[in-house]
């Protein structure tokens, strides 16, 4: 009897525990339903005011806060990519919400708070121990951030100018810090890259719609995909093209290491080329050949026939690109000039003109913006080295900075280099540049490791040429210190390299210094 009673208790105990767990979990959905009902009422009341910007700010902020508490750091990271590359640009372009960039900035700040809490509260025991690789990139990053702070202390700009500078420069650094501090795992990083392939394919229907129904002969810069801009004044077409080149390079790199079929690679390459042709960015004549040569260099250099084939393909691409640009966008401008120098000037030679300034519109050429900085009559040694403070050269929503006021109505922030020289000086600009160049060198060094996986190899072979191309954009536009899309593309590319170098356990054989010494596997040498 005692045994039967004991066995009966054992049978009843799991049932009782299951019922208790069921009762405990019943409260969670009810609480969530109550919260969402309150939020729905709040958003409905705000929507009744008839202000779409206010509705987007309140609704977006509420949803972002819920994501912070209900989603882990990786979920926030995925949300950051979708918010930046798809949602905020679409809101800015199609709904004319100028404050839409705060959607991406706010999500980046929430992600930073999430990883900061994880860094503070996590138990480091049992976590993967990173190697010392990437210290050069980290040092350059710290130097840039230090210059940013010192420039504020030195110049004491207005509070709104500081907020504008922080918004423009810092939020996307959270991605680089997260990949430097924590191991995210190869599968999670691969999932992000593959998700971005879907975003790249999504650009084609959006670009076709913009080309057929929105853009005109005067506003062909309005073809920006989901990367943001104005339907009348243009926008981030160069960043959209850079993104398309990055994803095309990644698809080819995956095919090159056997991770993607030829059919899928050709499909992604076709879509990317279509987006590039419709985007009208002259630098693609250099960017695409370089990226393709880098990722396929071993195949191309294998024999003379492969080299000839590459030259034929690139020649056909450049001829097709020129023809499409001339037919769709340049029109009669493509026939300007009779000599080589005149044709060069008409196609973009004005880039190097230090006197290319339009006082009527305030437009300043790229070369002219550097000439104005070099001739600054009020520059001291400290301001040459550390600048005039964050956002000093900007005409932003918070008002013009000190330099922007001085040179008004001219827009002296034509390029990233000119912005950095004005705001954080020579030291800050050099640190920012070395951060990117150091990342490219680290990526190239990492490709020589003996134990790379196929996925790691594909990412590194993509990041190396793209970081070099992104370095060239420092003299092309100011996107990487202004636009969230360009900043996230740059920081994620850098972060992917740092993640593999620090947490990939990479090794290669070092050549022996003496004939009698044995070669042995060692951890990767840091940049």
TAFEN-V625779 format. One record per pair of residues at least 4 apart in sequence whose C-alpha atoms are under 8 Angstrom apart, sorted by sequence separation. I is the first residue (numbers start at 1). GAP is how many residues later the second one is. D is the distance in whole Angstrom. If there is no record, write none. Layout:
I | GAP | D
I | GAP | D
This chain:
1 | 4 | 6
2 | 4 | 6
3 | 4 | 6
4 | 4 | 6
5 | 4 | 6
6 | 4 | 6
7 | 4 | 6
8 | 4 | 6
9 | 4 | 6
10 | 4 | 7
11 | 4 | 7
12 | 4 | 6
13 | 4 | 6
14 | 4 | 6
15 | 4 | 6
16 | 4 | 6
17 | 4 | 6
18 | 4 | 6
19 | 4 | 6
20 | 4 | 6
21 | 4 | 6
22 | 4 | 6
23 | 4 | 7
24 | 4 | 8
25 | 4 | 7
26 | 4 | 7
27 | 4 | 6
28 | 4 | 6
29 | 4 | 6
30 | 4 | 6
31 | 4 | 6
32 | 4 | 6
33 | 4 | 6
34 | 4 | 6
35 | 4 | 6
36 | 4 | 6
37 | 4 | 6
38 | 4 | 6
39 | 4 | 6
40 | 4 | 6
41 | 4 | 6
42 | 4 | 6
43 | 4 | 6
44 | 4 | 6
45 | 4 | 7
46 | 4 | 8
47 | 4 | 7
51 | 4 | 6
52 | 4 | 6
53 | 4 | 6
54 | 4 | 6
55 | 4 | 6
56 | 4 | 5
57 | 4 | 6
58 | 4 | 6
59 | 4 | 6
60 | 4 | 6
61 | 4 | 6
62 | 4 | 6
63 | 4 | 6
64 | 4 | 6
65 | 4 | 7
66 | 4 | 6
67 | 4 | 5
68 | 4 | 7
71 | 4 | 6
72 | 4 | 6
73 | 4 | 6
74 | 4 | 6
75 | 4 | 6
76 | 4 | 6
77 | 4 | 7
78 | 4 | 6
79 | 4 | 6
80 | 4 | 6
81 | 4 | 6
82 | 4 | 5
83 | 4 | 5
84 | 4 | 6
85 | 4 | 7
86 | 4 | 6
87 | 4 | 6
88 | 4 | 6
89 | 4 | 6
90 | 4 | 6
91 | 4 | 5
92 | 4 | 5
93 | 4 | 7
99 | 4 | 8
100 | 4 | 8
101 | 4 | 6
102 | 4 | 6
103 | 4 | 6
104 | 4 | 6
105 | 4 | 6
106 | 4 | 6
107 | 4 | 6
108 | 4 | 6
109 | 4 | 6
110 | 4 | 6
111 | 4 | 6
112 | 4 | 6
113 | 4 | 6
114 | 4 | 6
115 | 4 | 6
116 | 4 | 6
117 | 4 | 6
118 | 4 | 5
123 | 4 | 8
134 | 4 | 6
135 | 4 | 6
136 | 4 | 6
137 | 4 | 6
138 | 4 | 6
139 | 4 | 6
140 | 4 | 6
141 | 4 | 6
142 | 4 | 6
143 | 4 | 6
144 | 4 | 6
145 | 4 | 6
146 | 4 | 6
147 | 4 | 6
148 | 4 | 7
149 | 4 | 6
150 | 4 | 6
151 | 4 | 6
152 | 4 | 5
157 | 4 | 6
158 | 4 | 6
159 | 4 | 6
160 | 4 | 6
161 | 4 | 6
162 | 4 | 6
163 | 4 | 6
164 | 4 | 6
165 | 4 | 6
166 | 4 | 5
167 | 4 | 6
170 | 4 | 8
172 | 4 | 7
173 | 4 | 6
174 | 4 | 6
175 | 4 | 6
176 | 4 | 6
177 | 4 | 6
178 | 4 | 6
179 | 4 | 7
184 | 4 | 6
185 | 4 | 7
186 | 4 | 6
187 | 4 | 6
188 | 4 | 6
189 | 4 | 7
190 | 4 | 6
191 | 4 | 6
192 | 4 | 6
193 | 4 | 7
194 | 4 | 7
195 | 4 | 7
196 | 4 | 6
197 | 4 | 6
198 | 4 | 6
199 | 4 | 7
200 | 4 | 8
202 | 4 | 7
203 | 4 | 6
204 | 4 | 6
205 | 4 | 6
206 | 4 | 6
207 | 4 | 6
208 | 4 | 6
209 | 4 | 6
210 | 4 | 5
211 | 4 | 5
215 | 4 | 5
216 | 4 | 6
224 | 4 | 6
229 | 4 | 7
230 | 4 | 5
236 | 4 | 6
237 | 4 | 6
238 | 4 | 6
239 | 4 | 6
240 | 4 | 6
241 | 4 | 6
242 | 4 | 6
243 | 4 | 6
244 | 4 | 6
245 | 4 | 6
246 | 4 | 6
247 | 4 | 6
248 | 4 | 6
249 | 4 | 6
250 | 4 | 6
251 | 4 | 6
252 | 4 | 6
253 | 4 | 6
254 | 4 | 6
255 | 4 | 6
260 | 4 | 7
261 | 4 | 6
262 | 4 | 6
263 | 4 | 6
264 | 4 | 6
265 | 4 | 6
266 | 4 | 6
267 | 4 | 6
268 | 4 | 6
269 | 4 | 6
270 | 4 | 6
271 | 4 | 6
272 | 4 | 6
273 | 4 | 6
274 | 4 | 6
275 | 4 | 6
276 | 4 | 7
283 | 4 | 6
284 | 4 | 6
285 | 4 | 7
286 | 4 | 6
287 | 4 | 6
288 | 4 | 6
289 | 4 | 6
290 | 4 | 6
291 | 4 | 6
292 | 4 | 6
293 | 4 | 5
296 | 4 | 6
297 | 4 | 6
298 | 4 | 6
302 | 4 | 7
303 | 4 | 7
304 | 4 | 6
305 | 4 | 6
306 | 4 | 6
307 | 4 | 6
308 | 4 | 6
309 | 4 | 6
310 | 4 | 6
311 | 4 | 6
312 | 4 | 6
313 | 4 | 6
314 | 4 | 6
315 | 4 | 6
316 | 4 | 6
317 | 4 | 6
318 | 4 | 6
319 | 4 | 6
320 | 4 | 6
321 | 4 | 6
322 | 4 | 6
323 | 4 | 6
324 | 4 | 6
325 | 4 | 5
326 | 4 | 5
327 | 4 | 6
330 | 4 | 5
331 | 4 | 8
332 | 4 | 7
337 | 4 | 8
338 | 4 | 6
339 | 4 | 6
340 | 4 | 6
341 | 4 | 6
342 | 4 | 6
343 | 4 | 6
344 | 4 | 6
345 | 4 | 4
346 | 4 | 8
349 | 4 | 7
358 | 4 | 6
359 | 4 | 7
364 | 4 | 6
365 | 4 | 6
366 | 4 | 7
367 | 4 | 6
368 | 4 | 6
369 | 4 | 7
370 | 4 | 6
371 | 4 | 6
372 | 4 | 6
379 | 4 | 6
380 | 4 | 6
381 | 4 | 6
382 | 4 | 6
383 | 4 | 4
388 | 4 | 6
395 | 4 | 6
396 | 4 | 6
400 | 4 | 5
401 | 4 | 6
402 | 4 | 6
403 | 4 | 6
404 | 4 | 6
405 | 4 | 8
407 | 4 | 8
414 | 4 | 7
415 | 4 | 6
416 | 4 | 6
417 | 4 | 6
418 | 4 | 6
419 | 4 | 6
420 | 4 | 5
421 | 4 | 4
424 | 4 | 5
425 | 4 | 6
426 | 4 | 6
427 | 4 | 6
428 | 4 | 6
429 | 4 | 6
430 | 4 | 6
431 | 4 | 6
432 | 4 | 7
433 | 4 | 6
434 | 4 | 5
435 | 4 | 6
436 | 4 | 6
437 | 4 | 6
438 | 4 | 6
439 | 4 | 6
440 | 4 | 6
441 | 4 | 6
442 | 4 | 6
443 | 4 | 6
444 | 4 | 7
445 | 4 | 8
452 | 4 | 6
453 | 4 | 6
454 | 4 | 6
455 | 4 | 6
456 | 4 | 6
457 | 4 | 6
458 | 4 | 6
459 | 4 | 6
460 | 4 | 6
461 | 4 | 7
462 | 4 | 6
463 | 4 | 6
464 | 4 | 6
465 | 4 | 6
466 | 4 | 6
467 | 4 | 6
468 | 4 | 7
469 | 4 | 7
470 | 4 | 7
472 | 4 | 7
473 | 4 | 6
474 | 4 | 7
478 | 4 | 6
479 | 4 | 5
480 | 4 | 8
483 | 4 | 6
484 | 4 | 6
485 | 4 | 6
486 | 4 | 6
487 | 4 | 6
488 | 4 | 6
489 | 4 | 6
490 | 4 | 6
491 | 4 | 6
492 | 4 | 6
493 | 4 | 7
494 | 4 | 6
495 | 4 | 6
496 | 4 | 6
497 | 4 | 6
498 | 4 | 6
499 | 4 | 6
500 | 4 | 5
501 | 4 | 7
513 | 4 | 7
46 | 5 | 8
47 | 5 | 7
71 | 5 | 6
81 | 5 | 8
82 | 5 | 6
83 | 5 | 6
84 | 5 | 7
90 | 5 | 7
91 | 5 | 7
92 | 5 | 5
117 | 5 | 8
151 | 5 | 8
152 | 5 | 7
157 | 5 | 7
166 | 5 | 7
179 | 5 | 7
184 | 5 | 7
209 | 5 | 7
210 | 5 | 6
211 | 5 | 8
215 | 5 | 5
224 | 5 | 7
229 | 5 | 6
230 | 5 | 6
254 | 5 | 5
255 | 5 | 4
260 | 5 | 7
276 | 5 | 8
292 | 5 | 8
301 | 5 | 7
302 | 5 | 8
324 | 5 | 8
325 | 5 | 6
326 | 5 | 6
337 | 5 | 5
338 | 5 | 7
344 | 5 | 5
345 | 5 | 6
357 | 5 | 7
358 | 5 | 5
364 | 5 | 6
379 | 5 | 6
382 | 5 | 7
383 | 5 | 6
395 | 5 | 4
400 | 5 | 6
404 | 5 | 8
407 | 5 | 7
413 | 5 | 6
414 | 5 | 7
420 | 5 | 6
421 | 5 | 6
424 | 5 | 7
447 | 5 | 7
452 | 5 | 6
473 | 5 | 8
482 | 5 | 8
499 | 5 | 7
500 | 5 | 8
501 | 5 | 7
512 | 5 | 6
91 | 6 | 6
92 | 6 | 6
215 | 6 | 8
229 | 6 | 4
254 | 6 | 5
255 | 6 | 6
300 | 6 | 5
301 | 6 | 6
336 | 6 | 7
337 | 6 | 5
350 | 6 | 7
357 | 6 | 6
358 | 6 | 6
394 | 6 | 6
395 | 6 | 7
404 | 6 | 8
412 | 6 | 7
413 | 6 | 5
420 | 6 | 8
474 | 6 | 8
480 | 6 | 5
481 | 6 | 7
500 | 6 | 8
512 | 6 | 6
92 | 7 | 8
215 | 7 | 6
222 | 7 | 7
228 | 7 | 6
229 | 7 | 6
255 | 7 | 6
293 | 7 | 7
299 | 7 | 7
300 | 7 | 5
336 | 7 | 6
357 | 7 | 5
393 | 7 | 7
394 | 7 | 6
404 | 7 | 7
412 | 7 | 8
421 | 7 | 8
479 | 7 | 6
480 | 7 | 5
512 | 7 | 5
46 | 8 | 7
47 | 8 | 6
68 | 8 | 7
92 | 8 | 6
214 | 8 | 8
215 | 8 | 7
222 | 8 | 6
227 | 8 | 8
228 | 8 | 6
276 | 8 | 8
326 | 8 | 6
356 | 8 | 6
357 | 8 | 6
392 | 8 | 7
393 | 8 | 6
404 | 8 | 7
420 | 8 | 7
421 | 8 | 6
479 | 8 | 7
511 | 8 | 6
46 | 9 | 6
67 | 9 | 7
91 | 9 | 6
92 | 9 | 8
211 | 9 | 8
222 | 9 | 5
227 | 9 | 6
251 | 9 | 7
337 | 9 | 7
356 | 9 | 5
392 | 9 | 4
393 | 9 | 7
394 | 9 | 8
395 | 9 | 6
420 | 9 | 5
510 | 9 | 6
152 | 10 | 8
222 | 10 | 7
224 | 10 | 8
227 | 10 | 8
255 | 10 | 6
300 | 10 | 7
336 | 10 | 7
355 | 10 | 8
391 | 10 | 6
392 | 10 | 5
393 | 10 | 5
394 | 10 | 6
447 | 10 | 6
480 | 10 | 7
509 | 10 | 6
510 | 10 | 6
89 | 11 | 7
222 | 11 | 7
223 | 11 | 7
224 | 11 | 6
354 | 11 | 7
356 | 11 | 8
357 | 11 | 7
392 | 11 | 5
393 | 11 | 5
509 | 11 | 6
510 | 11 | 7
43 | 12 | 7
46 | 12 | 8
88 | 12 | 5
89 | 12 | 8
210 | 12 | 7
211 | 12 | 6
219 | 12 | 7
221 | 12 | 7
222 | 12 | 4
223 | 12 | 8
224 | 12 | 6
225 | 12 | 8
227 | 12 | 7
334 | 12 | 8
353 | 12 | 7
354 | 12 | 8
355 | 12 | 8
356 | 12 | 6
392 | 12 | 6
417 | 12 | 7
509 | 12 | 5
510 | 12 | 7
88 | 13 | 6
210 | 13 | 6
219 | 13 | 6
221 | 13 | 4
222 | 13 | 6
224 | 13 | 4
227 | 13 | 6
252 | 13 | 6
333 | 13 | 7
334 | 13 | 8
353 | 13 | 8
354 | 13 | 5
355 | 13 | 6
447 | 13 | 6
508 | 13 | 5
509 | 13 | 7
210 | 14 | 8
219 | 14 | 6
220 | 14 | 7
221 | 14 | 6
223 | 14 | 6
226 | 14 | 8
251 | 14 | 6
351 | 14 | 6
352 | 14 | 7
353 | 14 | 6
354 | 14 | 4
388 | 14 | 8
446 | 14 | 7
447 | 14 | 7
507 | 14 | 6
508 | 14 | 6
43 | 15 | 7
88 | 15 | 6
210 | 15 | 8
219 | 15 | 6
222 | 15 | 7
225 | 15 | 7
350 | 15 | 7
351 | 15 | 6
352 | 15 | 5
353 | 15 | 6
354 | 15 | 8
388 | 15 | 8
507 | 15 | 6
508 | 15 | 7
43 | 16 | 6
88 | 16 | 6
207 | 16 | 6
215 | 16 | 7
221 | 16 | 6
224 | 16 | 6
351 | 16 | 6
352 | 16 | 8
354 | 16 | 8
395 | 16 | 8
444 | 16 | 7
507 | 16 | 5
508 | 16 | 7
207 | 17 | 7
214 | 17 | 7
248 | 17 | 8
251 | 17 | 7
252 | 17 | 8
293 | 17 | 8
354 | 17 | 6
394 | 17 | 8
443 | 17 | 6
444 | 17 | 8
506 | 17 | 6
507 | 17 | 6
207 | 18 | 5
251 | 18 | 7
393 | 18 | 8
443 | 18 | 8
505 | 18 | 7
506 | 18 | 6
84 | 19 | 8
206 | 19 | 5
393 | 19 | 7
394 | 19 | 7
403 | 19 | 8
83 | 20 | 7
84 | 20 | 5
206 | 20 | 7
248 | 20 | 6
393 | 20 | 6
443 | 20 | 7
444 | 20 | 6
470 | 20 | 7
83 | 21 | 6
204 | 21 | 8
247 | 21 | 8
248 | 21 | 5
443 | 21 | 6
203 | 22 | 5
39 | 23 | 8
203 | 23 | 7
440 | 23 | 7
441 | 23 | 7
467 | 23 | 7
501 | 23 | 7
80 | 24 | 7
83 | 24 | 8
248 | 24 | 6
440 | 24 | 5
247 | 25 | 8
289 | 25 | 6
439 | 25 | 8
440 | 25 | 7
393 | 26 | 6
467 | 26 | 7
80 | 27 | 6
245 | 27 | 7
440 | 27 | 6
466 | 27 | 8
467 | 27 | 8
79 | 28 | 8
80 | 28 | 6
244 | 28 | 5
439 | 28 | 7
440 | 28 | 6
244 | 29 | 8
393 | 29 | 6
392 | 30 | 7
393 | 30 | 7
437 | 30 | 7
463 | 30 | 6
76 | 31 | 8
80 | 31 | 8
244 | 31 | 7
245 | 31 | 8
392 | 31 | 6
436 | 31 | 6
437 | 31 | 7
463 | 31 | 7
244 | 32 | 7
391 | 32 | 6
436 | 32 | 8
285 | 33 | 6
387 | 33 | 8
389 | 33 | 8
390 | 33 | 5
463 | 33 | 8
76 | 34 | 8
77 | 34 | 7
241 | 34 | 7
387 | 34 | 6
388 | 34 | 6
389 | 34 | 5
390 | 34 | 7
436 | 34 | 8
437 | 34 | 7
463 | 34 | 7
76 | 35 | 6
241 | 35 | 5
386 | 35 | 8
387 | 35 | 5
388 | 35 | 5
389 | 35 | 6
436 | 35 | 7
285 | 36 | 8
387 | 36 | 4
388 | 36 | 7
460 | 36 | 8
384 | 37 | 7
386 | 37 | 7
387 | 37 | 4
388 | 37 | 8
459 | 37 | 7
460 | 37 | 6
73 | 38 | 7
241 | 38 | 6
384 | 38 | 8
386 | 38 | 5
387 | 38 | 4
433 | 38 | 7
459 | 38 | 8
240 | 39 | 8
385 | 39 | 7
386 | 39 | 4
387 | 39 | 8
241 | 40 | 7
256 | 40 | 8
372 | 40 | 8
385 | 40 | 5
386 | 40 | 6
73 | 41 | 6
238 | 41 | 7
384 | 41 | 5
385 | 41 | 5
386 | 41 | 6
64 | 42 | 8
68 | 42 | 7
73 | 42 | 7
237 | 42 | 6
245 | 42 | 8
249 | 42 | 7
253 | 42 | 6
383 | 42 | 6
384 | 42 | 6
385 | 42 | 6
386 | 42 | 7
60 | 43 | 7
64 | 43 | 7
68 | 43 | 8
200 | 43 | 7
237 | 43 | 8
238 | 43 | 6
241 | 43 | 8
245 | 43 | 7
249 | 43 | 7
252 | 43 | 7
253 | 43 | 8
369 | 43 | 5
385 | 43 | 8
53 | 44 | 6
200 | 44 | 6
237 | 44 | 7
277 | 44 | 6
369 | 44 | 7
456 | 44 | 7
61 | 45 | 8
280 | 45 | 6
369 | 45 | 6
373 | 45 | 7
53 | 46 | 8
64 | 46 | 8
68 | 46 | 7
245 | 46 | 8
249 | 46 | 7
362 | 46 | 8
364 | 46 | 7
369 | 46 | 8
200 | 47 | 7
277 | 47 | 7
362 | 47 | 5
363 | 47 | 6
364 | 47 | 6
370 | 47 | 8
277 | 48 | 7
361 | 48 | 8
362 | 48 | 4
363 | 48 | 6
364 | 48 | 6
366 | 48 | 6
370 | 48 | 6
373 | 48 | 8
280 | 49 | 8
361 | 49 | 8
362 | 49 | 6
365 | 49 | 7
366 | 49 | 6
369 | 49 | 6
373 | 49 | 7
197 | 50 | 6
359 | 50 | 7
364 | 50 | 6
196 | 51 | 7
359 | 51 | 7
358 | 52 | 8
197 | 54 | 8
443 | 54 | 6
452 | 54 | 7
128 | 55 | 7
223 | 55 | 7
224 | 55 | 7
439 | 55 | 6
442 | 55 | 7
446 | 55 | 7
451 | 55 | 6
223 | 56 | 6
450 | 56 | 7
451 | 56 | 6
416 | 57 | 8
417 | 57 | 6
449 | 57 | 6
450 | 57 | 6
451 | 57 | 7
221 | 58 | 7
416 | 58 | 5
417 | 58 | 6
436 | 58 | 7
439 | 58 | 7
443 | 58 | 8
449 | 58 | 5
450 | 58 | 5
112 | 59 | 8
221 | 59 | 8
415 | 59 | 6
416 | 59 | 6
419 | 59 | 7
439 | 59 | 8
442 | 59 | 8
449 | 59 | 5
450 | 59 | 7
220 | 60 | 8
415 | 60 | 6
416 | 60 | 8
446 | 60 | 8
448 | 60 | 7
415 | 61 | 6
416 | 61 | 6
417 | 61 | 8
105 | 62 | 7
109 | 62 | 6
112 | 62 | 5
119 | 62 | 8
415 | 62 | 4
416 | 62 | 4
419 | 62 | 8
108 | 63 | 5
111 | 63 | 7
112 | 63 | 8
115 | 63 | 6
414 | 63 | 6
415 | 63 | 4
416 | 63 | 7
108 | 64 | 6
414 | 64 | 6
415 | 64 | 8
416 | 64 | 7
109 | 65 | 8
413 | 65 | 7
416 | 65 | 6
105 | 66 | 6
108 | 66 | 7
112 | 66 | 8
105 | 67 | 8
201 | 67 | 7
204 | 67 | 6
211 | 67 | 7
204 | 68 | 8
207 | 68 | 7
201 | 70 | 6
204 | 70 | 7
197 | 71 | 8
201 | 71 | 7
204 | 71 | 6
207 | 71 | 7
200 | 72 | 7
203 | 72 | 7
449 | 75 | 8
446 | 78 | 7
442 | 84 | 7
442 | 85 | 6
441 | 86 | 7
438 | 89 | 7
220 | 109 | 7
366 | 109 | 7
366 | 110 | 7
366 | 111 | 8
217 | 112 | 7
86 | 113 | 8
78 | 114 | 7
85 | 114 | 8
93 | 133 | 8
96 | 134 | 7
93 | 135 | 5
90 | 136 | 5
92 | 136 | 6
93 | 136 | 5
89 | 137 | 5
90 | 137 | 7
91 | 137 | 8
92 | 137 | 6
93 | 137 | 5
94 | 137 | 8
88 | 138 | 8
89 | 138 | 5
90 | 138 | 6
92 | 138 | 7
93 | 138 | 6
87 | 139 | 7
88 | 139 | 8
89 | 139 | 4
86 | 140 | 5
88 | 140 | 7
89 | 140 | 7
85 | 141 | 6
86 | 141 | 7
85 | 142 | 6
84 | 143 | 8
295 | 166 | 6
294 | 167 | 8
295 | 167 | 7
295 | 170 | 8
291 | 171 | 8
294 | 171 | 7
291 | 174 | 5
290 | 175 | 7
291 | 175 | 7
287 | 182 | 7
259 | 195 | 7
258 | 196 | 8
259 | 196 | 8
257 | 197 | 6
254 | 200 | 8
257 | 200 | 8
254 | 201 | 7
257 | 201 | 7
256 | 202 | 8
254 | 204 | 5
253 | 205 | 5
253 | 206 | 8
250 | 208 | 7
253 | 208 | 7
250 | 209 | 7
253 | 209 | 7
250 | 211 | 8
250 | 212 | 5
249 | 213 | 6
246 | 216 | 7
246 | 220 | 7
168 | 223 | 8
166 | 224 | 7
165 | 225 | 5
164 | 226 | 8
165 | 226 | 5
162 | 227 | 8
164 | 227 | 6
162 | 228 | 6
161 | 229 | 7
162 | 229 | 7
161 | 230 | 6
161 | 231 | 7
157 | 232 | 7
164 | 232 | 7
155 | 233 | 6
156 | 233 | 8
164 | 233 | 8
155 | 234 | 6
164 | 234 | 7
151 | 235 | 6
154 | 235 | 8
150 | 236 | 8
151 | 236 | 6
151 | 237 | 7
152 | 237 | 5
161 | 237 | 7
151 | 238 | 5
152 | 238 | 7
160 | 238 | 6
161 | 238 | 8
147 | 239 | 6
151 | 239 | 7
160 | 239 | 8
161 | 239 | 8
161 | 240 | 6
239 | 240 | 8
148 | 241 | 7
148 | 242 | 7
239 | 246 | 7
243 | 246 | 7
239 | 247 | 6
227 | 258 | 7
190 | 265 | 7
186 | 269 | 8
186 | 270 | 8
151 | 272 | 8
151 | 273 | 6
148 | 276 | 6
147 | 277 | 6
147 | 280 | 7
148 | 280 | 7
147 | 281 | 5
144 | 283 | 8
144 | 284 | 5
143 | 285 | 7
144 | 285 | 8
144 | 287 | 5
143 | 288 | 6
144 | 288 | 6
141 | 290 | 7
140 | 291 | 5
141 | 291 | 7
140 | 292 | 7
140 | 294 | 6
141 | 294 | 6
140 | 295 | 5
137 | 297 | 8
138 | 297 | 8
137 | 298 | 5
136 | 299 | 8
137 | 299 | 8
137 | 301 | 6
136 | 302 | 7
137 | 302 | 6
134 | 305 | 8
189 | 307 | 8
134 | 308 | 7
169 | 312 | 5
172 | 312 | 7
168 | 313 | 6
169 | 313 | 7
175 | 313 | 8
168 | 314 | 5
168 | 315 | 7
172 | 315 | 6
176 | 315 | 6
180 | 315 | 7
184 | 315 | 8
168 | 316 | 8
172 | 316 | 6
175 | 316 | 6
176 | 316 | 7
179 | 316 | 5
183 | 316 | 7
175 | 317 | 6
179 | 317 | 7
173 | 318 | 7
176 | 318 | 7
177 | 318 | 8
180 | 318 | 6
172 | 319 | 7
176 | 319 | 5
179 | 319 | 7
180 | 319 | 6
175 | 320 | 7
179 | 320 | 5
183 | 320 | 6
180 | 322 | 7
134 | 364 | 6
133 | 365 | 8
134 | 367 | 7
133 | 368 | 6
134 | 368 | 7
133 | 369 | 5
131 | 370 | 7
132 | 370 | 7
131 | 371 | 5
130 | 372 | 5
131 | 372 | 7
130 | 373 | 5
129 | 374 | 7
131 | 374 | 7
128 | 375 | 7
105 | 379 | 7
104 | 380 | 7
101 | 383 | 7
136 | 390 | 7
137 | 390 | 7
133 | 391 | 6
135 | 391 | 6
136 | 391 | 5
131 | 392 | 7
132 | 392 | 8
133 | 392 | 6
134 | 392 | 5
135 | 392 | 6
131 | 393 | 8
132 | 393 | 8
133 | 393 | 4
134 | 393 | 6
132 | 394 | 6
133 | 394 | 7
84 | 400 | 7
85 | 400 | 6
84 | 401 | 6
84 | 404 | 8
81 | 407 | 8
